[in-house]
Amino acid sequence: MTLRSLKQIIPALETSDGAGVRIKRSIGQQQNIRLDPFLMLDEFGSAEAADYIAGFPSHPHRGFETVTYMIEGHMLHEDHLGNRGDLRNGGVQWMTAGRGIIHSEMPQQEEGVMRGFQLWLNLPAAEKMTKAGYRDIQPEEIPELAFDGGKLKLIAGSLQIDGQAHAGAMPDRTTQPIYADIHLASDGSLRLLLPEGHNAMLYLYEGSASLGESSLQRSAANVLSDDGDQIELHAGQAGARLLLIAGKPIGEPVVQYGPFVMNTREEIEQTLRDYRDGRLTA
């Protein structure tokens, strides 16, 4: 049993995406700042409608999956397959772009707080041209696990808490992703097992917390060391809320052009031709 340590901190940078939605981007702020198999992690959160109201009008994707976790707010997903999903407080939208999808994500509120995260999860070469798909995960479908010192929402993957194994709401993927929202009470602590070989990061979005003896930085990808099979978290007096995101590395070349992520430049050029000629979703 070996504890993982803090390896690197990637502070999120303020930017905008879609039609002007204000976000903070850590992983993916530059194309060489990734954590295989994760391509991008965005945090969005504002009580000002001007920061989110324009949303994400219709746009294409190919070659990866998007995972949107809504902490607070209401957004509508629609895509070319006819899927329509309401993303509300505590819900998750898991979209597999595969060979191609065209979708929109538009706010369904004109005021109030909209807050959450979007994660991009890469697909291995063998799955990049798979059929596109979409799943709405309602809040009540996500296991909420209590432990001495807090609670945890397990969106994907499996974790052991107090010696008991628990499975998340999303069925396993090739990259075996783990996605958990951890809430630690004042001075609360938690020790978790992590699969050896998984890349992992922690994203602290409320309060204060430490990994072992190292303080975690707010609004940043706190990347964990590669070795070890456990993490030990401790919250400060105000408690803490943070994401645990981990996955099995793919270990393949990544070539990205905006919303398209393939393995070679030639595949990107073919994707652009397919999109231009209306074949992206054929």
N, C-alpha and C positions, 0 to 999 in steps of 0.2 A: 504494500500500500504506500503510494508516493503522492504527496500533494503537489499539484501544479502551482506555478508561480506566475507573476505578472511579467510578460515578455516585452510588450510594446503598447504604447498608448497612441491612438489615432484620433485626435480631436475632430469633432464634426464641424464642418464649415457651413456657414449660412449661404444659401443659394436659392434658386427657384427652378421649377420644372412645370411641365404641363403648360397651362395658359397663364402662368404667373403665380403658382402656389408657392408660398414661402416654406422652405424645408431646411433641415440641418442634415448634411450628408457626411458620413464617416467613411466606411468601406465604400469604394467606388468613386470617391471624389476625384481621383485620377485613375486611368485604366491600369496602372501598375500597383494600385493600392487595393488589393483584393485579399481574401482569405479563403482559398479553395476549400469547399465548393461555392462559397458565397461571393457574389459579384458586387452587391450594393446593399447598403442599409441606410434608409432615410427616416428621420424623425420629423413629424409635422405636428404643430400644436400652436393654436392661437385663438384668442377670443375676438379678434378683429376679422370681420367677414372679408375685408379686402385682401387678406392674406391667403384665402382659400376659395373664395366664391366662384372664380373662373374655372376651377377644377381641371380635369384632364379629359379634354374632348377626344373624339375617336382617333386612335393611333394603333400602329401595328407592333407585333413582337414575333420573334422566332428564336428557338434554341434554348429556352430556360423556363423557369417557373417564377411567378410572383406570389408573395405571401403578404397580404395586407391585414394588419391587426388594428382594429378600431377600439381605442380606449374610451373615447367620448365623441359623439357626433353621429351623423347620418349621411351616408354616401350610397349612390346607386350605381351598380355595375350593369352594363349591357354589352353584348358582343355579337359578332356576325353569326354565331351558332344559334342565336335566339335565347341565350341565357340571360336572365335578369335576376339580380340579387341585391337585396337591401342589406347594407353593412351598417350595423348599429352598435351601440355600446357593448363592448366585450366580445363582439363577433370577429370572425376571420374569413377572408376571401382567399382561396387557394386556386390559382389559375395556372394551368400548364399550357404555355404557348406552343410547345412542340413545333410542328412544321409551319404553323402560322395562325395567328389570331388577330383580329381587329376589334378593339373594345374601347369603351369610355368609362370613366369614373367621375361622376358629377355630384357635387354636394346637394343635399336635399334639405338644406337649412339656409336661412338668410341672416341668421345671427346666432350668437352663442359660441361655445367652445367646440372646436374640432381638433381632435388629438389622437395620434396613433403612429404606426410604423409601417414601412414597406420594405420587405426583404426580397432580394433577387437571388434565387437558388439555381445554380448552373445544372444543366443536364449533360450526361456523358454523350460522346459522339453517337453511340448506338441508339440513343433515345431522342436526339435533337429533331428528328423528322417524324416523331410519333404524332398521333392524332391529338389535336388540341382538346383541352378539357377544362372544366370549371366546377368548383364545389364551394357552396356556402356552408360555413360551420357556425352554427348558432351558439350563443354563449352557454346555453344549458348542455350542449354536447361536449364542452371542454371540461375535463376532470379538474376539480379544484381540491387540492390536497392540503390538509392541515397538518402542521407539525409543531413541536414545542419551539416557539419563537417566531411563528408566522404562518404563511400559507403560500401555495404555489399553483398556478394555472398551467397545465401541461397541454400545449397546443399540438405538439408532434414529438415522436420518439418515445423512449421509455427511460424511466429513472427509478432508482431505489430510494425509498425514504423509510427510515427506521427499519431497515431490513426487508421491506416489502416492495415488490416490483409493481410499477404502475405504467400503463400505456396511455399515450396521448390520443387526441381526437382524430388526428390524421394518420391513415395507414402508412406503413413504412415505405420509403423510397430507396432507390439504389444507393444514394448518398447517406442514408440512415440519419437524417437530420433530427436534432433535438432542439425544440423551441419551447422555452418556459418563461413565464412572467412570475418573478419571485417577489413576494411582499414580506419584508422582515419587520417585525415589531421593534420598538425601542430596545436597543442593546441585544436584539435577537441574533441568533446564529444558525447556520445550516451547513452540514457536510454532505456532499453528494458524490457518488461514483460517476465517472465519465469513462466512456470506452477509450482504451489506449489507441492512439493513432488518429483520433478525431481532432481536427482543428476546432478551436473554441474561443469565444469571446464573451465578455460581459458588457452590457450597456446600462449604466446607471442613469435613471431619468428622474429620480426623486430622492431626497435625503442624502445620507452619506453611508459608505460601506467600505470595508477592506477585504482583500483577498489575502489570507494569512496576515503578514505584517505590512503589506503594501496597500496604500489607499487607492481606491478606484476614483477615476476622474468622471465627473458628470458630463453628459452629452458627448461621449467619446466611446470608440470601440477599444475596450480594454482587452487586448489579445493575450491569451494564456500561453505558457510554455508548452512545447510539444510533448514533453515527457510527463509521466505521472498518470494516475487513474482516479484522482480525487480532487475536489476543490473544497475549501473551507471559507465560508463567508461570515462576516460579522457586521452588524449595522451599528450606526451611531445612535445618539440619544433620540434623534428625530425619526428613527427608523429608516427604511430604504425600500425603493422599488427599482427593480432592475431586470433586464432580459438576460437569459442564458441562451446562447445560440451556438450549436456545435454540429459538425458533420464530417463524414468521411471524405477525404480529398479525392478528387477525380484523377489528377495528375496528367491532364492533357493540355495541349496548347489552347489558349483563349484568344480569339480575334473578335473584337467588338466594333460595331459601327452603330452608334446610337442604340435603338431598341432591338438590334439583332446581335446575337452572340453565337458564333460558330467556332470551328477549329482551324480554318484556313482562310486566307484572303480570297481564294477562288470561291469558297462557299459563300462568303459575304457578297461577292460580286454577283453570284447566281441568285442570292436572296434579293438583292436590289433589282435585278431583272424580273424576278418573279413578282415582286411588289409592283413594279412599273407596269407589268403586263397583266396584272390581275390574277396571277397564279399563286400568290402567297398562301392563300387559304384553300386552294383547289384540292 
